[in-house]
């Protein structure tokens, strides 16, 4: 029974809640766990009942017969949003309905209808045609026989009928189709329901009663074929509604349900977005929201299931008393006759209670609640774009209704940030049936929480789906390792007694590279702040990561090591400062590794504000006093010089550990190159390294030269490789390349090949010739350089 079932469900809920909370904690969710709420807890039940009663008293909730979506497996009504449409291969059956004469006697005439649901023919109450359709105009006003039972039904004229659709004649089944229901209301037709709750046909279906709906479809077609009434059958693929809950094909039926008249609720919800009080990110979803809201239909809120908020309505069972009571508190007896009461058996659509979340979690319906005054409305609502209509729209409508007189404002939130779906590596939606579900906890066990968070954030773009792949998670783990390695290096170089106090801006102890990294740091802080304010989370993470890895770790720490060996402690203070601010920037993205590193760093460099943990430490604010364009320009030149030497070494395949002689002609950065000559030499493995003022001061013969915007680097070839061996190697490769070019030339010069071979094969060989010719030219140029 119901009570036993609910006991079992509550046991499941209580067991699951602890596991869900643990999953949230392992994922690094930062929440006030003492404020945990549940849509079926006592506080939310009170809010749900109060909202229902208010809407009922205002005439916005009513009970009535309407066309609904029925799930025969779940045996419950569904809202339009709970129906998923899938393409199904089916057929169009063209069926003849025999016509009766004006005297009511059978004739040889007939009308043809096309249907994809022949099992509903027993529920037909008319055939409709367009009044100007010449094919069927003669039959308007006459009767035809419903072909499964020979029951007479009228042919009616209705301008809603599309002449070009199917046969141009529509079987009107008001009990099982929304359009037909509306036609039936216009023409006063009877509404027949032939479907039982379990998807079988009921007694109104005649000899098909008791059959499953799809079995009945086959039987009806067999009977119609036997009577010679099937004119033709055409294959047809069409979108068929399926229940999100059970996956069953949904049946439209007319049923008495509870409804919300959403028109008066939708108007202020539309206005709140149009006037800019509520904004969507990305903005394109505002159009999606407005289009749905402007075409919204009444909301079916009753469900024929046991789990959920039971509808707070009671019916008097005393004799002729027809009292219906909607109440927040359970009534003891009928207020009219003091008779016994029976509560409605249905429950509310789950999104009814979820729609109250922005204010029900803050103490409403107590409008004097401290939390409500302090936190309502909230700033940002973050959710998936796939539940804009299920949840976001309902929150806006119900909040504007319930909070319309609240002094703090009526809107539930100022911004709706919409993320996309996380898809499997193959790009499909994760599904157990596909076998492609990625378990986040198993990913955490293998890679760590920070790596998973990095992967999810780095792949996100507002409103767009993303694929979760091992490569991206591994990139997150590698970045976490890079953070650890950099922190260890700073701690190792500093030792236990290092002075890590950062010199103020303009202090002479700060060298060019110090000013450069501090300037780049502050620009990164400012950029990350701008990106977060505009909800570009992935780009904020990328910019911070690129600064830390590509500039701080790969360049500054390498430069700092040289100075620390000489006894200069300033780079340690700079490195510790940069590391501290980067950890603060990264903490929202990767909370565990950054907290652990920060705690260790704080042992030698306590937080100036006394924060005991990184999570409560001050978030970085850009410091423009540290901006230094000259230092940034100089270090960019130094990096260009180092990269140029490295590239030439790689091109000539010089062993990684071998030192080479190099000249740096620093036209536009002579001072910086001179100051950092030792660093350039160390980073580029160049010894001796000559920094010269002009090209005339560097050798010009027997050299390899790389020209840069700020100068050039010159490498004597004698120090790079064995010239004779390299000439021999290049000569051999040139010979092989020449042979390949000759063969391809000959093949393409053959007219028979060009005329007989497929065009794709000819194009492929032409591409091979172009590649081989380009390679030959490059080899010849390389040989000319060293000849």
HELIX and SHEET records of a PDB file:
HELIX    1   1 UNK A    2  UNK A   26  1                                  25    
HELIX    2   2 UNK A   33  UNK A   35  5                                   3    
HELIX    3   3 UNK A   42  UNK A   57  1                                  16    
HELIX    4   4 UNK A   80  UNK A   82  5                                   3    
HELIX    5   5 UNK A  118  UNK A  123  5                                   6    
HELIX    6   6 UNK A  137  UNK A  139  5                                   3    
HELIX    7   7 UNK A  178  UNK A  187  1                                  10    
HELIX    8   8 UNK A  203  UNK A  208  5                                   6    
HELIX    9   9 UNK A  213  UNK A  226  1                                  14    
HELIX   10  10 UNK A  263  UNK A  274  1                                  12    
HELIX   11  11 UNK A  284  UNK A  294  1                                  11    
HELIX   12  12 UNK A  350  UNK A  354  1                                   5    
HELIX   13  13 UNK A  357  UNK A  360  1                                   4    
HELIX   14  14 UNK A  370  UNK A  375  1                                   6    
HELIX   15  15 UNK A  385  UNK A  387  5                                   3    
HELIX   16  16 UNK A  388  UNK A  392  3                                   5    
HELIX   17  17 UNK A  393  UNK A  402  1                                  10    
HELIX   18  18 UNK A  440  UNK A  447  1                                   8    
HELIX   19  19 UNK A  449  UNK A  458  1                                  10    
HELIX   20  20 UNK A  470  UNK A  494  1                                  25    
HELIX   21  21 UNK A  512  UNK A  533  1                                  22    
HELIX   22  22 UNK A  537  UNK A  546  1                                  10    
HELIX   23  23 UNK A  547  UNK A  556  3                                  10    
HELIX   24  24 UNK A  557  UNK A  565  1                                   9    
HELIX   25  25 UNK A  570  UNK A  587  1                                  18    
HELIX   26  26 UNK A  591  UNK A  604  1                                  14    
HELIX   27  27 UNK A  614  UNK A  616  5                                   3    
HELIX   28  28 UNK A  624  UNK A  626  5                                   3    
HELIX   29  29 UNK A  629  UNK A  651  1                                  23    
HELIX   30  30 UNK A  670  UNK A  675  1                                   6    
HELIX   31  31 UNK A  677  UNK A  684  1                                   8    
HELIX   32  32 UNK A  695  UNK A  697  5                                   3    
HELIX   33  33 UNK A  717  UNK A  719  5                                   3    
HELIX   34  34 UNK A  723  UNK A  749  1                                  27    
HELIX   35  35 UNK A  751  UNK A  756  1                                   6    
HELIX   36  36 UNK A  759  UNK A  785  1                                  27    
SHEET    1   A 4 UNK A  76  UNK A  78  0                                        
SHEET    2   A 4 UNK A  61  UNK A  71 -1                                        
SHEET    3   A 4 UNK A 251  UNK A 260 -1                                        
SHEET    4   A 4 UNK A 299  UNK A 300 -1                                        
SHEET    1   B 3 UNK A 106  UNK A 115  0                                        
SHEET    2   B 3 UNK A  83  UNK A 100 -1                                        
SHEET    3   B 3 UNK A 230  UNK A 243 -1                                        
SHEET    1   C 4 UNK A 143  UNK A 146  0                                        
SHEET    2   C 4 UNK A 151  UNK A 157 -1                                        
SHEET    3   C 4 UNK A 126  UNK A 129  1                                        
SHEET    4   C 4 UNK A 169  UNK A 172 -1                                        
SHEET    1   D 3 UNK A 279  UNK A 281  0                                        
SHEET    2   D 3 UNK A 413  UNK A 419  1                                        
SHEET    3   D 3 UNK A 378  UNK A 384  1                                        
SHEET    1   E 2 UNK A 302  UNK A 303  0                                        
SHEET    2   E 2 UNK A 347  UNK A 348 -1                                        
SHEET    1   F 3 UNK A 324  UNK A 326  0                                        
SHEET    2   F 3 UNK A 313  UNK A 316 -1                                        
SHEET    3   F 3 UNK A 341  UNK A 343 -1                                        
SHEET    1   G 2 UNK A 422  UNK A 423  0                                        
SHEET    2   G 2 UNK A 466  UNK A 467  1                                        
SHEET    1   H 4 UNK A 686  UNK A 692  0                                        
SHEET    2   H 4 UNK A 660  UNK A 665  1                                        
SHEET    3   H 4 UNK A 711  UNK A 716 -1                                        
SHEET    4   H 4 UNK A 703  UNK A 708 -1                                        
END                                                                             
